[in-house]
Amino acid sequence: VAQGYAAASAREMAIAAGQLPDPTLTVGINNLPINGPDSFSLTRDFMTMRSIGVMQQFTRGDKREARAARFDREAEAAQAGRTSALANLQRETALAWLDRYYQERIRDALTAQRDEARLQVEAADAAYRGGRGSQADVFSARMVVAQLDDRIVQADRLVATAINRLARWVGDAANRPLGAAPNTDVFSVDWAKLEDHVSHHPQLELLLRQEQVARAEVESAQTNKRSDWSAELMYSQRGPAYSNMISINFSIPWQLDRGNRQDRELAAKLAIIDQLQAQRDEATREHVADVRSWLLQWQSTRDRLVRYDSSIVPLSAERTRAALAGYRGGSGSLSAVLEARRMEIDTVLEHIRLEMDIAGVWAQLEYLIPAKGELK
């Protein structure tokens, strides 16, 4: 919204800059005696005149057009700033939403594991009372539940922090239940055409518009090497015994030191263009490198997630089942069951964190450039 107002301001200034300066109204008294018999008389001395006049500066048309064009470029730069702000808003909102989504997933996973651990406490307690287990097994099972309760408290804090972060972007809607997560396996743009997409990065667009503003300032500086001229018309009234008079004057600035004024100003504007071009080239290389890094990270983490889905998560679940079966059959210990369950919990949580990492990188890439329909 702020960038929209900045663009509107620049457009209004573009119209104002294309107009001639306001005329100047002058009123005065010339040649008023201050001593002698005619002192401070407006009518007795033939040289005393009461004057009223108007002066107009005639700014060259090309100069006014250059000044208006500069503000037009500023409006375009403000619009580019709006696009950059929109991209940042979308990206940060998506990251905050995904953070809450996966923090809630982690909390739910811990809660489910705590319920399983409580059943294990009951089983250990029953085995101890039946003479098939030790009191140490009961305490070990209860300690696992206590540890899970502590991790759930931490998870609740992270969920609350994520909701607060989301509320910074969407207000009270942050407390509403979340919908389904987006598909983080696909993008709305084809990143095989990396350079083409990065060239539309909002920050690069903003730098390009700022460069165009600088070029418009160069055009304005070049027109300043040609002076404007002014015309003044004055009507002077004298005493009743004397004729009234009019005066017409023309003036133009005398550029005596153009090499150290107008030429220096033009050189400074040209240097700013070189500066912005260098900054844009550097920003382009930086964003290309960032996107390539994110794509590599996204692909690598997806490969890890495939391994977790295909082998690591199923194997950890099988180990827990095997340890539990051995314990129930009297051939295994409760400590083996608890260790297997602890590793299974860590594996499940790591799986969720991998999904979170993929989603975070996906959001960085998906919302790098706002969709065209969202720029209005």
N, C-alpha and C positions, 0 to 999 in steps of 0.2 A: 504493500500500500504506500509506504514512504517513497519507494522508487517511482511509483506511478505519479505521485505528486511532484517529484523532482522533474520528471519528463514533461508534465503539464506546465510547470514553471518555465522550463527552457523554451517550450513552444511559444508561450506568451512573450518571452523576451525576444524571440526571433522576430515576431511581428513588430515589437517596439524598436528593435535595432534597425529595421529597414526604413524607418521614417526619418524625415529631416529633423534636426534639432528644433526646439521651441524658439520662436523669435524672442528677442530681448527688447523690452520697452525701457526707454531712457527718458528721464525728466531732470532738468537742471536749470541753473541760472549762470549765464556767462558774463564775464566782464562787469561785475558789480563793484562800484566805487566804495572804498572803505574810509576815505577821509575827504576833507574839503566840503564845499557847500552842497555837493550832490551825493554825499556819502549815504550809502544804503538805500538810495532811491532806485526804483526799478524802471523809471520812465524818463528821468531828466537827462541822462547821459546817452548819447547816440549809440554807444557801443554795448550798452547793457541789453541783454536778450534773455527772455524766458523761452526755454527750448523744450520740445517734446519730440521724441523720435523713436524709430523702430529699427532694430538691426537683425538681420537673418544670416546665419551661416549656411552656406550651400555645400553640404557634404556630397562628394562625388557619388554617383549612382553605383559604380563598381565597389566602392568602399562600403556603402550601406548594404549591398548584396553580400559582401564578404562577411560583414558582422552578423547579418541574419543567418547566413549559412553556418557560421560557427555555433550559434545557439541551436540550430537544427541538429547539428552533429552532437551537441550536448544532450539533446532530447533522445537521440538514438543511443547514446552512451548510458543514459539513465534507464532506458528500456532494456538494454543489455544487462545493467545492474539488477533490474527486476527479474530477468530470466535467471541470473546467477543466484539471487535470493530465493527464487522459487525452487531451483534445483537443490539448494542447501536445505530448504524447509522439507521437501519431499524425502530427501535422503535421511535427514536426522529423524524425521517422524517414522520412517520405515525401520531404521536401526533401533529406535526406542520401542516400537511395537514388537519387533522380533526379540529384543532383549527380554521384555516382559513375558512373551510367549514361551521362550525356552527356560526362563527362570521358573515359571509355573510348572513346566514339564519336569524340571529337576525336583521341585518340591513334591510333585505328585509321585514321582518315582521313589523318593525317599519315604514318603508316607506309606506307599504300598509295601516297601521293604520292612518298615517298622511293624506293620500289621503281621507280616510273616514272622518277624523276629519275636513278637509277642506270643505267637503260637508255639515257637520254639521254647520260650521260657516255660510255658505251660507243660510242654512235653518233658522238658528237663526236670521240672518240679515233680511231675508224676513218676518219672523214672527213679528219682531220688527217694520218693516215698515208698516206691515198690521195691527198693533195694537193688535196682538195676543201674543206678547212676550215682555220681558223687555230688556233694554239695558244691564243690568247685565248678562243676558243669552248670549248676543253677546260677551261680554268681557270674560266670562267663556269659551266659545267655542274657542275663539282666544287664550286664555292662554293654552288650551290643545294642540293646534297646535304648539305653541311656545315651550312647554315642549317636544313635540315629536321631533321637529327640534333639540333641544339641545341633546336629547338622540341619534338622528341619527348622530350628529357630534361626539359624544363619540363612537358610533358604528363604524364610519368610521376610527377613530383612532385605535380602536382595530383590525379592518381588516388590516390596514396598518402594524400594529405591527406583526400580524400573517403572513403576506406576507414576511416581513423581516426575521422572524424566519424561515420560510420555505426556503427562499433563502440561509440561512446559510448551508442547506443540499443539495439543488438541483440547486443552482445558479439562472440564469436568467429564468429557467423554472418555477420558483415560480410565475411569473406574468401571466402565461397562464391560461385560464379558467379551472376550475376543472371539472372532470367527476363525475359520480355517486358515492355516498358514499358506502362503503363496507357494507355487511350484518353483523351487530354487534350482531346478535342473535346466531351465531354459531362460533365454533373455529376449527382450523385445527388439533388440538390434543384433545384427550379425557382426560379431567382433572380429571376424576374419578380415573385414575392411577397417582395420584399426585406425589408420591415419585419417580416413574419411570421417569417421565418427568423432575422433578426438579434435579434429579441426572445428567441430561445432560445440566444443566444450564452452560452457557459459563464461568461464574466466578468460578464455582466449577470445571469445566474442567481445567481452568487455574491453580487453586490451586493444583489440582491433578498432573498436569504436573510439577509444581514447586516442588512438593514433590518428583517426580521422578528425577528431577535434583539434589535435595539434596541427594537422595539415590545413585545416580551416583557419587556424590562427596564423599560419605562415602566409596564407593568401591575404589575410587582413593586414599583416605586417608589411607585405609588399605594396598594398595600396597606400599605406602611410608614407611611402616615399614620394607620393604625389600630394601636394598640399591642397587643402580646401580653401575656398575664398569666402569672404563675407561682404555683405552690402548693407549700408546704413543710410536711411533717409531721415532728415531732421528738419523740423519746422521751428523757426525762431521768431518770437514776437518782441518788437521793441516799443518804445514810447509812441504816443499818438502822432508825434511830429516826424516820425521816421518810418521808413519802409520796413515791412516784415521780410524775412529771408527764409530760404530753404537751403539745406546742404545735402549733398550726396557723396558718400565715401565708400571706397572699396578697399579691402585689405586682404592680404594673403601672407601666411607665415613664411619666413625667410630661412630656409634650411641651410645654415652656414656650415654645420659640422655633421653632415649626413653620415660620414664614415664612422663616427663615434656614437651616433644616436640611432638613426633608422637602420643602418646596415648592421649595427651590433644587435639591435632588437631582432632583426630577421635571422641573424646567425644563431641567436639563442633559441628561437623557435625551431629552426632546422635541427639543432642539437637535440631538442626534446623528441623529435621524430625518430632520430637515430637511437635514442635511449629506449623509447617504447618498442621499436622494432627488435632491439636486442633482448628486451624483457619478454617479448612475445615468443621469440625463438627459444629462449631458455625455458619458458613455461610450457611450450609445446613438447620439448624433449622430456621435461619432468612428468607431464601428464601421460605421454606415451609409455614412459618407463613404469609409472604407477599402474596403468591399465595392464600392461604385460605382467607385472608382478602379481596383480590381483587375479588375472586369468590363470597363471601358474599355480597360485595358492588354491584357487577354487578347484582346479582339476586334480591337484595332488590330494587335497582333503577329500574329495569325492572318491578317489581311489582308496584312500584309507577307510572311508565309510563302507565301501563295498567289501573290503576284507573283514571289517567288523560284522557286517550283516551275514557274510557267507561262512565265516569260521570262528572268529573270536567270541562273539556273543553266544552263538549256539554251543560252543565248547564250554564256556563258563557255566551255562545253564546245565549242560550235561554233567559237568563235574559236581555241581551242587546236588543234582539228583542222585548221582552215584554215591556221594558221601552220605546223603540222607538215607539212602537205601541200606548202605553198610551199617549205619548207626542203628537203624530200626531192626536189622537182622542180627545185631550183636557183634558184628565183625569190624565195626568202625567206631571212632570216638566222636564225641560231640565237638571237640576242638577242631577236628577236620571239617565237620559240617559248618561251623561258624567261620572258619577261614575260607572255605569255598564260597559261602554266601557273601562274605566281605569282598572277595574278588569279583563276584558276580555284580554286586552293587557298583563297585568302581568301574566295571566294564560298561554297565548300562549308563552310568553318568558320563563316562568318556564318550560313549556313542552319542548322547544328547549334545555334549559340548562340540563334537565334530559337526553335528547338524547346525549348531549355532554358529560355528566358524564359517561354514559354507553359506549360511543365510546372510551373515554380516558382509562377506565379500560380494555376494550376489546383490545386496542392496547398494553397495558402493558403485557397482557397475550399472545396475538397472536404472538408478536414479542419477547417473552422472550427467545426463542431458534430459531436460524436461520434454515431455511429449508435445508436439506442435499444437494440439488442440487445447492444451492446458495453459498456453501463454496469453490467452485473451484476458 
